[in-house]
Structures are given as C-alpha cells and as structure tokens.
Amino acid sequence: PVSYTADLNLIKDDLILDHPPLGFLYIAGFLEEKGFKIKVVDTNTLVDLKKTINFIKKEKPKVIGLSALTSNIRGAYQLAVEIKNKFGNEIKIGLGGHHLSSDPGLIERFPVFDFGVTGEGEITFTKLVEEIIKKKKKVKGLFEGETPRDLDKLPLPSRRLVDFSLYRDLWANNLITSRGCPYHCLFCSRPAVSRLCRFRSPDLVVKEMFISRKITGKNQFVFLDDTINLNQKHLMEICQEIIGSGLKPKWSAQARLNLIDEKLVKRMAQAGCNKLMFGVESGNTRVRNEIIHKGISDKQIKKGFALCWRYGIEPDAFLMLGFPTETKKEIEDTVNFAQKFKPNMIGV
C-alpha cells in the first residue's frame, strides 16, 4: 500500500483519484527483477480500512511497504496498527517516504513499523526484503536508502500491476526524466531524500511514454521531476526526441523561472508542452529570496510567464502564506500576485 487517508469518514463516493504511485511502481519493478511476487495497492482506491485489511488477508504478504507524506503519516500509522492487530508479526511492515526522511526518529518512537528506509528506496528496500524472505533474517530499525546513480539502469515502473480503471479522474500518464534538485528552498523536503541530480536518457523517456500510452490510452503526460528544466540541454534533447518520435503528446511539468529562455520555451511548445507549473511561493521579493531562498526575481517571473503565453503554454504558479517574519503587507503582495503577473492558475 502506498498511503492511507486518516479521515475516512470524510471520503465521499465521488472521490477523485488522479495517478497511481510512481515511486512504488519503480520499487515494484526492482523487486520483480529480483524474482519477487508483488502487488501494488493504492489504498486510496480501496477507500475503507476493512477493504484494505481484507485484501491483505486474501493476498497473505510476507512484507508490506508503506509510504507517507506528512499529510498522511497518521493514516499510515493507523493502518500499520490494524495490520499488527490482525496478523501479529506474520507480516513485516516497512515505512518510507518524504515524512520519514525528514523525521527519521519516527521509527524509534513508533515501533509498530518493523523497519524504515529513508531517501530513495529501490535498492535498499529490495535488499531488506531479500534478508527477510530469502535469508529468514530479522530486520529491525532505520536504514538509509542507497541512492541509484544511473537512472537508466532502473527497471521501468511496473504499470501492469495497476488497475487503471480505479483512477476515475486519470487524465495523464506520470513519469520522470530526472531526480534531484540542487536548490535550497526553505520548505522543501527534497534535500532530506536526495539532492543528487541525475538524468535519464531521452530515448528511454520517450520509450516509456509509448509504453504508458499503450497501457492507459492517454496521450497526455505529466513529468514529476522536481525541476524539468534543471538541465536545459537535457530537456532540449528530450523535446527533440519527442518531436522525432511521432508521438505528438501534450504534457506538463514543474519548472524554474530563472532557467527559462525563449529558445527553450519554443522547443517545449513544439514538443507538446501545454502547461508549466512554477514554484513562485511569494509575491514579495524579500520573502521569496531572503527567507525562502528561491532566487527568482520579479523580472524573471514576468518574462517567464510572458514567454509561456506567447508560445501557447499555460503558466501556473504555486504560492504559500505564513513564512517566518512575513508581514501582513507581504502577505497582501502574494494575494495580489495574480493581478500583477497574470498566471493561468494559482495553487495556494
């Protein structure tokens, strides 16, 4: 299971579900390559705890891996408690995800989790599963995830393990072209996972696009890179590969405004990019750069948004409120951000 929503009483029948958990599909691919039988379950698609426990009872797994952000760590704990209550130590429970990487002491405080893996999990989680299942060893405590250096050597995400019919609002295929980010934004959990920047071969990215389109029937894609334009040369090569492939997709991604220029935006548009999401965070320059350490000027925001509009790419902005030392006036600068910079949409 990838995650678990704590407030189940608030979930309605019209729950909107977007994408399957890409991180787990990568880990599943790694485990399958080592000969393990895997089931990937997004517990959001099961909706209630009873269904989740019944699924576990039916499948009889030896190891269950859970992943959680801070927003659903409570739900992961509740699910782990229920698993232990029902199955005792027959099932070993491992925890990963951004929250644990930021708060590694959680494993010691909540021993219902047999073990935890910080950082990126493919290599280390697989080794621990081998220890538990093949070598019958006791695995307990916290383990630092070994960071994969060459992303091209990772098996492709095991999308065939997913029942895509459960994702009623699936509008695009999700994938990555890179991992890591060298920037130092105050709020970001990425440094706790791994800041090492690595890039996939453009031909392998496009190959995965074709595979995922065949599985889902969708020719829309969302790249989940921390920063799609971190390496402009790499992104230009991906765009050229997409253009030459005949795929003719539409796609969106997260990007940085200080790494945008007209040549790149034009090529991205030619390759099918129709939306870019920018982490602006604050409409106030002091808060954005002195407190958050974003390193983006008003001039770069204005120029980047204008370039996107010129080439038919919708520029969206992520904004936040309540940073340390932020004044009412500075909050108002963020409130008035849309009027000043004309984004397509804002997410606060």
Phi, psi and omega in degrees: 000142184270321183198173183209130183275125186290316186272070184296332181293344180269351183281131181255171180295336182266030178307128180266124181242134187262290190226151172290162186283104186298321180300319179290328178292328174293313180297320179299319178298321179293315180295319179298322179298332179270004173095011181271148174272126190236143166234133177253124182233120170270106187295344173298332180279341177274335174072308183243159187297321182299317179296322180295313179295320178297323178296316179297318179299321181290318187276335180053056179287153175271330179224137173239127175258129177247148175227144183210141164275175177300324183294338179232021178293327178297318179295322177297320178296315180299319179293318179298318178299316181294322178297315180294322179297323184274325190237358179060223181267011176298328182245128176269136184247123176250146180238139174218188178111172187296325182295313180297320179298327179276338183224067185296340178292350181301323182299321179288324181286331183234080185291002173299333173276124181293321180206163178224151178234119177272164178072210180274136198259349190307305188290309187288317179300318179297318178298320180292321177297320177297320178298317184288312190271312185276323185258357177055035181266155176276126179244123184213141173105199186255138180230135177277124182293135176283125184281121177296127182275322183247103183293335180292340180274350177286139172300150176295151178305138184277074183294336181294346178279356186256136171271096186291345178293341179285343181264087189291339181250022180297118181242347183204159172273140179253138178201175180233153171249348183201168171225147175101158178205131184272358186278171190235040180301132190307320190268350196282141178272352185303318180301332179287338181269298174183129178266355182296124183267126180223149187229139179273153177296134181305322181293328179288324176299313182291324175301316179294325177299316178296317181297313182291327176296321179296323182287317187259340184079006182259134176252022173252141184225148171234122178273127185264018176303148173300320179212105186296328185256026179301317177246099187297323179297317179298317180293321177299320179293321177296316179300317180296321178296319178296315181300317182283348185278338185080007182294321180051056182272173163245141183208159179224164182194168173266136184220167176252137184286337178280356180243022182255133169220171188295320181300318181291314181299318179299315180294320178299318179296319178298329181274001175108003178294126179237000177203135172234137180250122185249131174277093179271320173074315181217144174278357182254129184297318181298310181297315184298318188254326181273329181263309184279334184066040181286323179073037180229129182267162175301322180298319179292323177297310182299314181295315182296316179296318180297318178298318179299311180301321183299326184254017173078023177254126180284122178266115176258154182231134171266130180232154179224153177234149173096028177288155177307135178072359182295130181266170178300318179298319180290326173297321179296328176298323178287320177302323182269008185304314185298322179295325185279320189249351174059055174286165175288311178217158172234146173239124185252000000 
